[in-house]
Amino acid sequence: MSGLGAKYGATVRKRYTRIYRELKAKRNCPSCGSRRFSRSAVGVWKCGKCGYTVASGAYTFA
């Protein structure tokens, strides 16, 4: 699941994999509790059900 070739090295591939898993993890919306809360742009998180939008981290919702 790394998405990077061998030329980048083990440390970079592990870091990429960890960040990618955090980015694609299922999250609950803080407003309505729905599982449709995801990143719509870098630093912008939006709920697909209620439309709640918030600015937070680039890869994780803090």
N, C-alpha and C positions, 0 to 999 in steps of 0.2 A: 504494500500500500504506500510505498514511499514516493513513487512518481519521479524519482531522481535516479540517474545512472550511477554506476560505480565510480565515476570520476570525481564525484563530489565528496566522498569520504563518509565513513560510518557516523561520525558525530553530527554532521550536517543532515544526513538522512534521518537519524533518530530525532533530531530537533524538528524537522519538517513533519515527520509522522505524528509527533505529539501535538503540534499546533494544528495540523489538519484534522485530527480526531476531535480536538476541542471545538474547532470551528463547525464541524458537521454534527455535533452531539445534539440530541433532542432536548429542548428546553421548554419550561412552562412559562407562559406569559405572566408577568407580575400583576397585570390588571385583571384578567379574566380566568387565568389558570389553564388555558388551552395549551396543547402541545405543539401548536403551529407557530411558535415564536422562533424566528431565525433572522440571520443577517441579510439585509437588503442591499447594503453598500458598505464600504469600509467605515466602521465606526457607527453605523446606523442599524438598529435592530427593530424589527416590526413584527407585530402579530398579524397573521393572516385571517384570523377570525374577527377580532374586534377593531383592528386598525391601530392599536396602541403603538406609538413610535417613540423611541428613545435613543439618545446618543450614548455610546459606551465604548468599550475597548474594540480594537480592530479585529481580534480573533476570538475573544471571549466576552461574554456579557458579565460585567462586574457589578 
